[in-house]
Amino acid sequence: MSARHESPGQYPSGSSCHGFPHKPEITCHSVALRSDGSLVSWGWDDEGQVRAPTGAEFDAVAAGHYHSVALKSDGSLVSWGDDDE
């Protein structure tokens, strides 16, 4: 099953995530660490959670329901996505 993308890394508003209704318990985005230390992210972007920072200074990354977090090589953290709570 595939979804029509409005642009890379985004699903149209009101669409489902891989055939499932979009609900808080379903994480509809992914983020990955490339071997060069840069990040790539894709999927549902209704809260900005796939707008990964640029650069190649990351050591680890994790995705939450509506946010993502990355550990930089200097030990600092970067987060993006929903910050309402």
KOLTOR-272655 format. One record per residue: x, y, z of N, C-alpha, C in turn; residue in one letter. Coordinates in pm, whole numbers, padded with zeros to 5 digits, always signed. Layout:
BEGIN
XYZXYZXYZA;...
//
This chain:
BEGIN
+00085-00117+00000+00000+00000+00000+00089+00123+00000M;+00054+00221-00077+00134+00344-00080+00043+00465-00067S;+00102+00574-00022+00029+00699-00008+00086+00799-00106A;+00002+00885-00160+00046+00991-00249+00109+01100-00164R;+00230+01139-00197+00302+01240-00120+00284+01378-00182H;+00262+01479-00097+00257+01618-00143+00398+01665-00176E;+00495+01625-00095+00635+01653-00119+00714+01549-00041S;+00843+01532-00068+00919+01429+00002+00906+01443+00154P;+00877+01332+00219+00868+01331+00364+00735+01373+00420G;+00632+01395+00336+00504+01441+00387+00390+01358+00329Q;+00288+01336+00412+00164+01275+00367+00058+01384+00362Y;-00037+01375+00269-00143+01475+00263-00226+01476+00391P;-00278+01591+00428-00364+01602+00546-00483+01510+00531S;-00521+01444+00640-00637+01356+00640-00609+01218+00586G;-00487+01188+00542-00458+01054+00490-00430+00959+00605S;-00424+00833+00575-00392+00735+00678-00243+00704+00673S;-00194+00647+00778-00053+00611+00788-00039+00463+00757C;+00010+00429+00640+00030+00290+00599-00098+00209+00613H;-00213+00269+00585-00339+00200+00590-00408+00199+00725G;-00345+00258+00827-00404+00265+00960-00451+00408+00987F;-00562+00425+01059-00603+00561+01095-00494+00627+01180P;-00474+00755+01160-00371+00828+01236-00422+00850+01378H;-00363+00779+01474-00399+00790+01615-00273+00814+01696K;-00284+00873+01815-00165+00904+01896-00077+00784+01925P;-00131+00663+01934-00048+00548+01967+00029+00493+01846E;+00007+00549+01729+00077+00505+01609+00179+00611+01570I;+00304+00573+01561+00408+00665+01515+00417+00653+01364T;+00385+00759+01295+00380+00756+01148+00497+00829+01084C;+00606+00838+01154+00726+00892+01093+00847+00813+01144H;+00952+00821+01067+01076+00752+01102+01192+00847+01082S;+01298+00822+01154+01419+00901+01140+01537+00805+01150V;+01641+00830+01071+01756+00740+01068+01885+00819+01065A;+01988+00758+01119+02122+00815+01120+02202+00753+01007L;+02253+00836+00918+02336+00788+00808+02478+00762+00857R;+02552+00685+00783+02690+00651+00823+02781+00774+00829S;+02746+00882+00759+02828+01004+00763+02791+01097+00878D;+02695+01057+00964+02655+01139+01077+02540+01234+01050G;+02485+01230+00930+02369+01314+00897+02240+01237+00924S;+02128+01308+00923+01998+01250+00952+01909+01250+00829L;+01822+01154+00822+01717+01150+00720+01588+01110+00791V;+01477+01174+00752+01349+01147+00815+01240+01146+00710S;+01134+01067+00733+01025+01056+00638+00897+01016+00711W;+00785+01040+00645+00655+01000+00700+00564+01117+00726G;+00472+01099+00820+00372+01199+00856+00442+01321+00915W;+00409+01441+00867+00478+01562+00910+00381+01669+00959D;+00275+01630+01026+00177+01729+01070+00225+01818+01183D;+00330+01780+01254+00385+01861+01363+00531+01900+01339E;+00580+01883+01217+00719+01917+01185+00819+01811+01228G;+00771+01690+01259+00859+01586+01312+00950+01521+01208Q;+00933+01548+01080+01027+01494+00982+01122+01600+00926V;+01117+01718+00981+01207+01826+00937+01337+01819+01015R;+01413+01716+00988+01538+01690+01060+01640+01800+01035A;+01720+01832+01138+01825+01932+01119+01930+01884+01021P;+01996+01978+00957+02102+01945+00863+02234+01934+00937T;+02334+01887+00868+02467+01872+00926+02503+01725+00939G;+02628+01699+00971+02677+01562+00982+02749+01542+01114A;+02687+01592+01223+02753+01584+01353+02670+01506+01455E;+02592+01407+01410+02503+01334+01499+02553+01193+01528F;+02530+01147+01652+02573+01013+01694+02456+00918+01718D;+02338+00971+01747+02221+00887+01775+02095+00967+01747A;+01984+00894+01723+01857+00959+01694+01743+00869+01739V;+01632+00931+01779+01513+00856+01821+01388+00932+01778A;+01281+00857+01747+01154+00917+01707+01048+00887+01811A;+00973+00991+01850+00856+00975+01936+00731+00981+01850G;+00616+00998+01912+00493+01004+01834+00487+01127+01745H;+00518+01244+01800+00508+01368+01723+00636+01451+01731Y;+00746+01391+01766+00872+01462+01777+00987+01365+01751H;+01105+01420+01732+01227+01341+01719+01337+01410+01799S;+01436+01333+01841+01548+01384+01920+01676+01323+01866V;+01781+01403+01858+01911+01355+01812+02021+01399+01909A;+02118+01312+01929+02235+01340+02010+02348+01383+01918L;+02400+01503+01941+02511+01553+01860+02643+01499+01914K;+02745+01503+01832+02877+01453+01868+02938+01526+01988S;+02897+01651+02012+02949+01727+02125+02873+01698+02255D;+02774+01606+02250+02698+01569+02369+02568+01646+02389G;+02543+01746+02306+02418+01822+02318+02304+01751+02245S;+02181+01787+02280+02062+01730+02219+01992+01832+02130L;+01932+01783+02024+01850+01864+01935+01715+01793+01924V;+01607+01869+01937+01475+01808+01920+01393+01892+01823S;+01297+01829+01757+01210+01898+01664+01076+01825+01659W;+00976+01899+01614+00840+01846+01610+00753+01913+01712G;+00651+01842+01761+00554+01898+01854+00617+01926+01990D;+00597+02047+02040+00648+02083+02173+00538+02145+02259D;+00413+02104+02235+00299+02160+02309+00295+02117+02455D;+00351+02003+02488+00342+01953+02626+00479+01935+02687E;
//
